[in-house]
Structure formats: structure tokens, C-alpha cells
Amino acid sequence: MNSNVSIETITLINFRNHKNTNISDLRQFVVLIGENGSGKTNLLEAISLFAPGRGLKNAQLNEIPFLKNSEGYFEIKLEIKYDTGKIILHRYYSKEDKRKNSLTLDEEKINNSELLNYINILWVTPIMEKIMLQSNSEKRSFFDRLTFNVNNNHLKNLSKLQKLLKERLTLLKKVNYELEWMSILENKIAEISFIIINDRLNFIEILNRQLLEIKKPFTSCLVEFVHKLDSMDQFVSNEEMFVSKYSSVLEAKRELDAELNKTTHTINKVNISIWNNNNCDIEVKNCSTGEQKSILLSIIISVAYLIKNKHLGRSPILLLDEAMAHLDDLHKEYLFKELSKLESQVLFSGVSRDLFNNITDQTVFFEMKDII
């Protein structure tokens, strides 16, 4: 079975330790083999920069160009094949000449949010295996990213909320600000906040339903997402009441927010609990490292299915960085089976071919030392 959307060719120029790398003839499963520092993760990071945000390393673009290149630029090109045709995605970044910076699809400029119309990219990295132990803020960012892969408007709404909050704080700094405009801003913040809250809760609901499909030996989970809205949580299903209440709270907090230069009462304050079963008696943070990794992969697989269902069968591309480490043969067999059913193209990284003994004949191996 072949993937229904796949990267056919990857070209990197001046990207971290990739001076000039080109790999092609890719299959459904692509395995990058090499020692630590050989450039496996760097190649996966390059692909991840065709998802909204800052990629799997969360890096600033000016940190990326090949260090020995005095011109300070990099290029990434992906040739992508669909059942119905092909496109070319290209990203160019220059430290020296910002005017040249561009993201294009078939040589036409697009913005980051438009990428989701053409491709969805999910990834698992070693640092993500600690998501169960991280702060609520970090968990929220993790689930927001998963949400906007299923609901494209979620990304736009998050960006819109941040702009409105920033505009409100700028206005609060003025000695005599226009009260009417402040009220309008706060009403807009409340309206977009209502949408974001409900999009988050709706996503968690469908994710939990999809997680019920996870079979052993993998470990499933149940996610609980609770916004810290004090007495307003009872209004999250009533837009008119919520907007009225939240606007009043923002008005009451103006003096404090101006003094602290931050919005003290936002919908980004959340409590997120992840349980390893539907009885909610064991939090995943108290489970073994192996169970936590299994649950993370279960979440990513479940979201991949949601993406495929949402986009009329278009599967996401998955980047699994060192994800095979510490998985036994049963878990590997289940993972490969699910990835094949998804029809997703998957790029793995690993230090040894032995980690992929169970993989199908739809696999191509690349030794990183041969292509950098």
C-alpha cells in the first residue's frame, strides 16, 4: 500500500550541517540511518518547517544556516506527490537580505497558515516523550498544535487572539486611552476566546473517542482539558453569556494588567490531565517511561487518523525521530501496521538498521554519511 501524499524529493542547501543534500526516490517508509550528529534530525527539522510554527526544534530561522557559510542563507525544497498531481514547496531564508525570504508553492508566495491546505506534518522527538511531565503551558501548546492540524481555523484564531491581547496592553499603557475602543477590543477578545475554548474542547472530545480505537500492546489514554475560568466555566456553551462575563472581567482587570504589563485572566491558563485509562485513576506522569512513550505515539496515531478523516482521506506525513528506541518487537509490529493502514509517508531516524527489522518492503534506507 502506498501513501496518498508523499515527499518524492528533498533538497537542502546550507541547512545546518547539510551543505548540499538531495535525496529522492522515497517510498512510504523512509529510514535515515547514522551516528549522532550525522544530520538525521536536521533533515527531519527541514521538513517540519513546512508546518506552521518553528519546526520540531523550535528554532529561530537565523540559527539555522550552515555555520561555515558566510552568506548566511538556507534553502529547502520539497517535491510532493498526490494521487492527482504534484506540487513544489520551497522555503528560502537569508540573514542578510530579508526581502528575499519567502515561502512558495509552485513559485507562488503563500503564508504559513496556508500550508495546512496542502500538507499536514506531525512529529515525535525524544524531548516530546517528556510531555506528560511538562507544565500545563507546554501541554497546552502541544495540544493546540494538534488541534489546528484538524481544525485549520484554530491557528488563525490563536494568532488573532494574541494580536488583540497585545493591542489591548499597548492601549493600557496610554495615560488617557479611549474607553470605547478599549471596550470594543475586550469584546473581540471575549468573542475569539469563546471560539478557541470550544474548538479545544471539541478536539479533545473527538481525540478521546479516537483513542478508544488504540489496541494492545500500545497504551491508550484519556485527556482532560480544563480552562481556569473561575466562575465562568459554566458559560462555555453560551456565547452571549460568556462574552458578557469575560468582557466584564477584562474591564475589572485593566488597572492590574496595565501595572503588570500582561493579561492576568486569559483562556491560556489551563489544567491538563492525561490518564492512562478511562477510569482516571492513574495519571500518565506516574507511569513508566515505556508507557509514556507508548501513550505519546498513541496520541499521534489517533490525531493522524483524525486528520485523514477531516481531509477526505489525505494522510499526514509523520516524522519519527529516534522513536523506535526502547520499543520491543510487539510494539514495533503494531506501530508499522497502524502506519501502513494510515497510508502515511513516514520518515524515521535511527542509529542502526536493526531497529527496523520488522518494517515492510516499502522501505528505503539512507545512510546519512553518504548524502551530506
Phi and psi in degrees as a GROMACS rama.xvg file:
@    title "Ramachandran Plot"
@    xaxis  label "Phi"
@    yaxis  label "Psi"
@TYPE xy
-101.395  154.677  ASN-2
-71.5129  146.82  SER-3
-88.0393  -8.291  ASN-4
-144.207  130.374  VAL-5
-151.346  151.718  SER-6
-82.8713  124.685  ILE-7
-92.9073  -36.6715  GLU-8
-141.392  139.823  THR-9
-122.808  127.902  ILE-10
-125.286  125.625  THR-11
-122.465  132.246  LEU-12
-127.766  122.904  ILE-13
58.5643  31.226  ASN-14
-99.3171  106.321  PHE-15
49.9659  -121.952  ARG-16
-88.642  7.35173  ASN-17
-93.728  97.1445  HIS-18
-67.7976  -47.6079  LYS-19
-157.989  96.8994  ASN-20
-120.142  135.387  THR-21
-140.332  123.419  ASN-22
-126.531  143.304  ILE-23
-143.803  -173.607  SER-24
55.9678  46.2312  ASP-25
-82.6113  148.385  LEU-26
-110.86  -167.037  ARG-27
-63.6067  -44.0509  GLN-28
-109.498  125.171  PHE-29
-120.591  126.09  VAL-30
-117.382  122.655  VAL-31
-98.7974  116.753  LEU-32
-110.061  136.291  ILE-33
171.558  163.228  GLY-34
-68.1244  164.371  GLU-35
-58.4551  133.671  ASN-36
89.4061  1.7339  GLY-37
-81.4421  -12.8004  SER-38
111.47  10.3591  GLY-39
-61.6867  -55.0551  LYS-40
-65.3913  -33.8722  THR-41
-60.9865  -39.9131  ASN-42
-66.8256  -41.7033  LEU-43
-63.6806  -38.7749  LEU-44
-60.9728  -41.3497  GLU-45
-57.5691  -44.198  ALA-46
-64.0561  -40.2267  ILE-47
-64.4077  -18.3389  SER-48
-75.7935  1.00581  LEU-49
-100.923  19.3002  PHE-50
-112.765  150.742  ALA-51
-56.92  141.167  PRO-52
110.356  -157.249  GLY-53
-111.498  21.2507  ARG-54
79.3233  179.542  GLY-55
-72.0052  -15.8195  LEU-56
-99.0577  -3.47689  LYS-57
54.5791  42.4876  ASN-58
-96.8353  151.696  ALA-59
-72.7569  142.013  GLN-60
-60.8003  -32.2339  LEU-61
-72.4  -6.23059  ASN-62
-87.9295  -8.78729  GLU-63
-91.4597  -40.2452  ILE-64
-51.5547  146.496  PRO-65
-48.3207  121.77  PHE-66
-61.223  -29.8697  LEU-67
-86.3186  1.28109  LYS-68
-97.0872  114.592  ASN-69
-72.2856  -16.4146  SER-70
-76.443  -20.6369  GLU-71
63.6374  49.454  GLY-72
-136.802  163.003  TYR-73
-144.594  159.037  PHE-74
-134.431  144.191  GLU-75
-133.054  133.12  ILE-76
-131.982  130.209  LYS-77
-119.427  126.675  LEU-78
-97.8367  119.434  GLU-79
-117.256  132.777  ILE-80
-109.602  134.759  LYS-81
-115.373  172.315  TYR-82
-61.1817  -27.125  ASP-83
-104.838  -0.700694  THR-84
157.796  -163.469  GLY-85
-133.606  155.353  LYS-86
-136.99  162.942  ILE-87
-122.885  121.05  ILE-88
-100.648  136.304  LEU-89
-139.536  130.43  HIS-90
-122.884  129.921  ARG-91
-124.981  133.905  TYR-92
-135.927  134.188  TYR-93
-129.74  130.167  SER-94
-68.2313  -35.873  LYS-95
-84.1556  -34.5715  GLU-96
-130.877  91.9949  ASP-97
-62.5562  -22.8367  LYS-98
-65.4893  -23.6434  ARG-99
-83.3437  -12.8326  LYS-100
-64.079  130.913  ASN-101
-157.517  155.47  SER-102
-128.388  119.304  LEU-103
-128.758  153.926  THR-104
-122.915  115.812  LEU-105
49.7384  44.8482  ASP-106
70.8287  8.58724  GLU-107
-106.495  131.686  GLU-108
-66.5397  138.698  LYS-109
-134.8  166.992  ILE-110
-103.071  170.184  ASN-111
-57.8421  -41.8714  ASN-112
-66.2098  -27.3417  SER-113
-70.3262  -19.4215  GLU-114
-55.3151  -35.1113  LEU-115
-65.4993  -16.0185  LEU-116
-74.7938  -17.2057  ASN-117
-119.777  -26.7067  TYR-118
-157.834  140.748  ILE-119
-118.292  133.513  ASN-120
-127.516  123.703  ILE-121
-115.417  151.315  LEU-122
-143.834  157.138  TRP-123
-129.074  126.136  VAL-124
-124.759  161.057  THR-125
-54.7148  -37.5014  PRO-126
-67.4102  -27.7984  ILE-127
-70.0415  -19.4584  MET-128
-65.1313  -13.2101  GLU-129
-96.1849  7.7504  LYS-130
-57.8178  -31.5496  ILE-131
-66.3701  -22.6268  MET-132
-100.597  -4.55252  LEU-133
-84.3968  176.282  GLN-134
-69.5505  164.261  SER-135
-61.0703  -34.8024  ASN-136
-63.2809  -44.0094  SER-137
-68.0231  -38.2503  GLU-138
-64.3455  -40.2647  LYS-139
-60.9006  -44.2806  ARG-140
-61.4357  -40.5146  SER-141
-60.6049  -48.5242  PHE-142
-74.9721  -29.4464  PHE-143
-62.9877  -40.6343  ASP-144
-63.257  -42.9012  ARG-145
-63.6664  -38.1631  LEU-146
-63.3512  -46.0783  THR-147
-74.352  -11.3473  PHE-148
-74.7461  -21.9569  ASN-149
-98.7204  -33.247  VAL-150
-125.225  97.0756  ASN-151
-57.3791  -31.7672  ASN-152
-66.5415  -21.7216  ASN-153
-61.7263  -41.1105  HIS-154
-62.4063  -45.5849  LEU-155
-63.1308  -39.3656  LYS-156
-69.7174  -37.995  ASN-157
-62.4283  -42.3865  LEU-158
-65.0107  -41.1114  SER-159
-63.932  -41.0126  LYS-160
-62.3649  -44.2517  LEU-161
-61.4257  -39.6559  GLN-162
-65.6089  -40.4707  LYS-163
-67.2251  -41.1582  LEU-164
-64.7065  -40.3918  LEU-165
-65.2801  -41.4191  LYS-166
-64.5659  -39.1402  GLU-167
-63.6425  -44.4054  ARG-168
-64.7912  -37.2617  LEU-169
-62.167  -41.5221  THR-170
-67.9104  -37.7158  LEU-171
-63.8594  -24.8982  LEU-172
-71.6016  -20.3144  LYS-173
-75.4855  142.693  LYS-174
-64.853  -48.0457  VAL-175
-121.341  82.8708  ASN-176
-86.5757  161.422  TYR-177
-78.2286  113.309  GLU-178
-62.2191  -37.4035  LEU-179
-66.1102  -42.4494  GLU-180
-67.3137  -36.6028  TRP-181
-61.6072  -42.672  MET-182
-63.503  -38.8577  SER-183
-64.0847  -44.5625  ILE-184
-59.6049  -47.8075  LEU-185
-64.6355  -33.5635  GLU-186
-67.9918  -40.1165  ASN-187
-64.7217  -40.4246  LYS-188
-60.3977  -43.3336  ILE-189
-65.642  -40.0228  ALA-190
-65.5134  -46.5933  GLU-191
-70.8176  -31.3929  ILE-192
-64.523  -39.2202  SER-193
-60.85  -43.3495  PHE-194
-63.6431  -45.5607  ILE-195
-63.3023  -44.9174  ILE-196
-56.996  -48.6652  ILE-197
-70.1849  -32.2499  ASN-198
-66.5841  -39.56  ASP-199
-62.5238  -49.6586  ARG-200
-65.3795  -37.6384  LEU-201
-65.5379  -39.7849  ASN-202
-64.6867  -45.718  PHE-203
-61.2794  -36.0362  ILE-204
-64.029  -47.3606  GLU-205
-73.8235  -30.0019  ILE-206
-64.0829  -45.3097  LEU-207
-61.6408  -35.921  ASN-208
-66.566  -41.0695  ARG-209
-68.115  -34.4153  GLN-210
-63.9811  -21.9094  LEU-211
-66.5702  -17.7339  LEU-212
-82.827  -11.4231  GLU-213
-66.8999  131.791  ILE-214
-111.358  158.232  LYS-215
-65.035  148.361  LYS-216
-83.9233  -3.86598  PRO-217
-70.5898  155.054  PHE-218
-103.146  128.177  THR-219
-90.0126  -176.206  SER-220
-160.122  174.491  CYS-221
-129.494  129.868  LEU-222
-105.345  131.003  VAL-223
-115.299  129.2  GLU-224
-125.733  109.973  PHE-225
-122.653  122.377  VAL-226
-81.8945  139.213  HIS-227
-85.5858  81.016  LYS-228
-109.932  18.3305  LEU-229
52.3269  -120.341  ASP-230
-87.811  5.36895  SER-231
-92.1514  -8.57285  MET-232
-61.9135  -21.4341  ASP-233
-72.9826  -10.0623  GLN-234
-106.883  8.3121  PHE-235
-68.0035  -13.2778  VAL-236
-102.531  0.949902  SER-237
-124.149  99.9911  ASN-238
-60.458  -45.0549  GLU-239
-61.3429  -45.9692  GLU-240
-66.8694  -42.2955  MET-241
-61.7847  -48.5377  PHE-242
-61.6274  -41.056  VAL-243
-63.655  -47.7654  SER-244
-66.2303  -45.2382  LYS-245
-69.3275  -38.2921  TYR-246
-59.9154  -39.0113  SER-247
-66.3073  -38.875  SER-248
-64.0998  -45.2061  VAL-249
-61.4598  -39.0815  LEU-250
-63.9068  -42.4713  GLU-251
-67.8277  -24.5468  ALA-252
-94.5313  4.80708  LYS-253
-57.304  -48.8507  ARG-254
-64.0186  -43.245  GLU-255
-66.3044  -42.713  LEU-256
-64.8532  -37.4719  ASP-257
-65.9075  -39.1225  ALA-258
-68.754  -40.9166  GLU-259
-87.9965  -12.2385  LEU-260
56.8185  42.2617  ASN-261
-158.091  158.516  LYS-262
-86.2922  113.629  THR-263
-81.3933  -16.0789  THR-264
-128.407  92.8545  HIS-265
-127.997  165.081  THR-266
-78.5476  -1.83664  ILE-267
-84.1344  -2.13037  ASN-268
-89.2262  112.222  LYS-269
-137.855  161.357  VAL-270
-115.05  122.821  ASN-271
-121.76  122.642  ILE-272
-117.052  137.53  SER-273
-121.703  119.628  ILE-274
-109.205  147.603  TRP-275
-87.0035  5.63915  ASN-276
-160.777  171.193  ASN-277
-73.4384  -11.1187  ASN-278
-81.2078  -10.12  ASN-279
55.2902  43.7503  CYS-280
-109.776  -12.6177  ASP-281
-133.701  117.212  ILE-282
-75.8598  144.954  GLU-283
-61.7083  -29.7602  VAL-284
-62.1308  -18.9443  LYS-285
-98.0474  4.47924  ASN-286
-88.4964  171.983  CYS-287
-69.3853  162.176  SER-288
-59.6621  -39.7067  THR-289
-62.6202  -42.7988  GLY-290
-65.592  -39.2733  GLU-291
-62.2097  -41.2922  GLN-292
-65.6099  -41.8244  LYS-293
-60.9733  -41.0893  SER-294
-68.6542  -40.4149  ILE-295
-59.4798  -46.9344  LEU-296
-64.0913  -35.1888  LEU-297
-62.9529  -40.5444  SER-298
-64.0948  -46.4276  ILE-299
-64.0907  -43.0001  ILE-300
-60.7234  -43.6358  ILE-301
-62.8482  -42.7925  SER-302
-66.3253  -36.672  VAL-303
-60.1168  -40.9488  ALA-304
-64.4449  -40.5819  TYR-305
-62.7941  -40.9738  LEU-306
-62.0119  -46.4491  ILE-307
-60.7486  -42.9258  LYS-308
-66.6076  -37.2644  ASN-309
-69.1637  -38.6493  LYS-310
-102.412  35.3828  HIS-311
54.086  44.207  LEU-312
93.5501  -2.23728  GLY-313
-79.3967  111.593  ARG-314
-80.6162  152.381  SER-315
-77.7927  160.501  PRO-316
-92.4602  134.483  ILE-317
-112.493  137.046  LEU-318
-116.924  112.225  LEU-319
-114.455  98.426  LEU-320
-89.6658  110.765  ASP-321
56.664  28.793  GLU-322
-75.7075  -17.9943  ALA-323
-79.9732  -19.4612  MET-324
-58.6753  133.689  ALA-325
72.2202  8.3928  HIS-326
-93.0646  133.475  LEU-327
-80.2195  176.005  ASP-328
-61.3923  -36.9203  ASP-329
-63.2027  -43.8916  LEU-330
-67.3976  -39.2274  HIS-331
-63.1665  -44.997  LYS-332
-60.6788  -43.6681  GLU-333
-64.3201  -43.4153  TYR-334
-61.8091  -48.2176  LEU-335
-62.6174  -36.3979  PHE-336
-63.9418  -45.1829  LYS-337
-67.4217  -38.9653  GLU-338
-66.1873  -35.759  LEU-339
-66.7001  -42.2354  SER-340
-63.0828  -34.9941  LYS-341
-67.1552  -24.3537  LEU-342
62.6874  29.3749  GLU-343
-88.0546  142.122  SER-344
-77.2104  134.572  GLN-345
-127.597  129.769  VAL-346
-109.283  117.873  LEU-347
-102.96  156.775  PHE-348
-126.945  150.652  SER-349
-169.355  161.897  GLY-350
-89.7563  -11.5669  VAL-351
-149.781  143.262  SER-352
-63.0579  -25.8023  ARG-353
-58.8267  -25.5159  ASP-354
-68.5978  -13.8301  LEU-355
-120.993  29.9949  PHE-356
-61.2656  -28.7292  ASN-357
-89.6707  0.737427  ASN-358
-74.7101  157.363  ILE-359
-79.4483  176.926  THR-360
-78.2093  3.36374  ASP-361
-88.6339  24.6607  GLN-362
-108.363  141.587  THR-363
-123.35  134.174  VAL-364
-104.407  139.098  PHE-365
-125.629  123.527  PHE-366
-83.3402  115.813  GLU-367
-61.8867  -29.5929  MET-368
-66.943  -19.3009  LYS-369
-89.7592  -13.8081  ASP-370
-119.436  -4.58363  ILE-371
